[in-house]
Amino acid sequence: MKLLSFQWNNTVRVGAYTDKGILDLPSAYMAIYETAEAPSFLYDMKALISNGEPALALVRNLVNRAIRSGDQSLFRDPNSITWLPPVPNPEKVLCVAVNYRAHGEESQAKPLDRPYFFPKFPNALIGHNQPILKPRVSKQVDWEVELALIIGRRGKYIDADKALDYVFGYLILNDVSMRDWQFPSKEPYGMDWIYGKSMDSSTPVVHT
């Protein structure tokens, strides 16, 4: 099941990507169950994730019933919506430096024995088909395609063989970097990860 967040009629909603189009989950809920309102977690991906399997079971039921109903009005044309990051309001975004061997060889950086993390912030996130705004202060804009994970459960000291039990879903992420800000020539404190990685619109993400 492919889930996404989108804006429709000035309202943020959760949708499901199907062969018939984007299923508007709040609208589908109200139509199928003949209600005036839909659960709040159908408007907020983070809340949906927090509600766990009962919420996901409801979503799967909505998708199946909407497809069987043949009611095309419940589906949105993917080109008619405003795509948002699947989780527009994440608690944190952590990225791993030199996470691909080929990239390490290209940049002459040896992969470390354990992951080296740097942060990105929500202001950097944009959805599918949204423009990347090149900052006028940077002359060296670069990009890297990454596989990203959405963590769906809290945990600590997790055994490696159980780590994937905490993954809710997968994304394609474009790590856009301002290299001249990431590697300032006169900065005595080393690399500037924040300026180099978290300028506005520098992190497009797409659901998978």
C-alpha positions in Angstrom: 0.0 0.0 0.0 1.3 3.4 -1.0 0.3 6.3 1.3 0.9 10.0 0.8 0.0 13.4 2.2 -1.5 16.0 -0.1 -3.5 19.2 -0.1 -6.9 19.5 -1.6 -9.3 22.4 -1.2 -6.9 24.0 1.2 -6.9 21.0 3.5 -4.1 18.6 4.2 -5.2 15.0 3.8 -3.8 11.4 3.7 -4.3 9.6 0.5 -3.6 6.1 -1.0 -2.1 5.8 -4.4 -4.0 3.3 -6.5 -4.5 2.4 -10.2 -7.6 4.5 -10.2 -5.9 7.6 -8.9 -5.3 9.1 -5.4 -7.9 7.8 -3.0 -9.0 10.8 -0.8 -9.2 8.9 2.5 -11.3 11.4 4.5 -13.8 11.7 1.7 -13.9 8.0 1.2 -14.5 7.4 4.9 -17.4 9.9 4.9 -19.0 8.5 1.7 -18.6 4.8 2.7 -19.7 5.2 6.3 -22.2 8.0 5.6 -20.8 10.3 8.2 -20.3 14.1 8.4 -16.7 13.8 9.7 -13.7 11.5 9.3 -11.2 10.5 11.9 -8.5 13.1 12.5 -5.7 10.6 11.7 -6.9 10.6 8.0 -5.8 14.2 7.8 -2.4 13.7 9.5 0.1 11.0 8.5 2.0 11.2 11.7 -1.2 10.6 13.7 -2.1 7.7 11.4 1.3 6.1 12.0 0.9 6.6 15.8 -2.5 4.8 15.8 -0.8 1.7 14.5 -2.4 -1.4 13.0 -6.0 -0.5 13.8 -5.7 2.7 11.7 -3.9 0.9 8.9 -6.6 -1.9 8.8 -9.2 0.9 8.4 -7.2 2.4 5.6 -6.9 -1.0 3.8 -10.6 -1.5 4.2 -11.4 1.9 2.7 -9.1 1.3 -0.3 -10.7 -2.1 -1.0 -14.3 -0.8 -0.6 -13.7 2.4 -2.6 -12.2 0.4 -5.5 -15.1 -2.1 -5.5 -17.7 0.7 -5.3 -16.6 2.0 -8.7 -17.2 5.6 -7.4 -14.5 7.6 -9.3 -15.5 10.7 -7.4 -13.5 9.4 -4.4 -10.3 9.4 -6.4 -8.2 12.5 -7.3 -6.1 12.9 -10.4 -2.5 12.8 -9.3 -1.9 15.9 -11.4 -4.6 17.8 -9.7 -3.4 17.6 -6.1 -0.6 19.5 -4.3 1.9 16.8 -3.2 3.3 17.2 0.3 6.1 15.3 2.0 4.5 12.0 3.2 5.1 13.1 6.8 5.0 16.9 6.6 5.9 17.4 10.3 8.6 14.8 11.3 10.2 15.0 14.7 13.6 14.7 13.1 15.3 13.9 9.8 18.7 12.1 10.1 20.9 11.3 7.2 24.0 9.1 7.0 27.1 10.5 5.4 29.1 8.4 2.9 26.4 5.7 3.0 27.2 4.3 -0.5 30.6 2.9 -1.3 30.6 4.3 -4.8 29.9 7.8 -3.5 32.7 7.4 -1.0 35.1 6.5 -3.8 33.9 9.4 -5.9 34.4 11.9 -3.1 37.6 10.2 -1.8 35.9 9.6 1.6 36.3 6.3 3.3 33.0 4.8 4.8 33.2 4.8 8.6 32.9 1.7 10.8 29.7 3.0 12.2 27.1 5.5 10.7 27.9 9.2 10.9 24.7 11.2 11.0 23.9 14.8 10.0 20.4 16.5 10.4 18.0 18.0 8.0 15.0 20.1 9.1 11.3 20.2 8.1 11.8 23.5 6.2 14.0 21.6 3.7 11.3 19.0 2.9 9.1 19.4 -0.2 6.7 16.9 -1.9 6.7 15.3 -5.4 6.6 17.8 -8.3 7.4 20.8 -6.1 10.2 23.0 -7.3 13.6 23.0 -5.8 14.5 26.6 -5.3 18.2 27.2 -5.9 19.4 29.6 -3.2 21.0 32.7 -4.7 23.8 32.5 -2.1 25.1 29.2 -3.4 27.1 28.6 -6.6 27.7 24.9 -6.0 24.4 23.1 -5.8 24.7 19.3 -5.9 22.3 16.4 -5.5 22.3 12.7 -4.4 19.4 10.2 -4.7 18.8 8.3 -1.4 16.6 5.6 0.0 14.9 7.0 3.1 13.0 5.2 5.9 10.0 6.4 8.0 10.3 5.1 11.5 6.9 4.0 12.8 7.6 2.9 16.4 9.6 4.3 19.3 12.6 2.1 20.4 16.0 2.1 22.0 18.8 -0.4 22.2 17.1 -2.5 19.4 18.7 -5.7 18.3 20.0 -5.4 14.7 17.9 -8.4 13.6 14.7 -6.6 14.8 15.5 -3.1 13.4 13.2 -3.4 10.4 10.3 -4.1 12.7 10.4 -0.4 13.5 10.2 0.8 9.8 6.8 2.0 8.7 7.6 2.7 5.1 10.2 3.7 2.5 10.8 6.9 0.4 12.9 8.2 -2.4 14.8 11.3 -1.1 16.9 13.8 -3.0 19.6 15.1 -0.8 20.3 18.5 -2.4 23.5 20.1 -1.0 25.0 23.5 -1.2 28.7 22.4 -1.3 30.2 25.8 -1.0 28.4 26.3 2.3 28.9 22.7 3.4 32.7 23.1 2.9 33.5 26.7 3.7 37.1 27.6 3.0 37.6 29.9 5.9 35.5 28.2 8.6 37.7 27.0 11.5 35.2 24.6 12.9 35.0 22.2 9.9 32.1 21.3 7.7 28.8 23.2 8.1 26.2 20.5 7.8 23.3 22.8 8.6 23.9 25.5 6.0 25.0 22.9 3.5 22.1 20.5 3.8 19.0 22.3 5.2 18.3 25.3 3.1 14.7 25.7 2.0 13.3 23.1 -0.4 16.6 21.1 -0.4 15.0 17.8 0.3 12.3 16.5 -2.1 10.7 13.3 -1.0 8.5 10.9 -2.9 6.4 8.0 -1.4 7.2 4.4 -2.5 
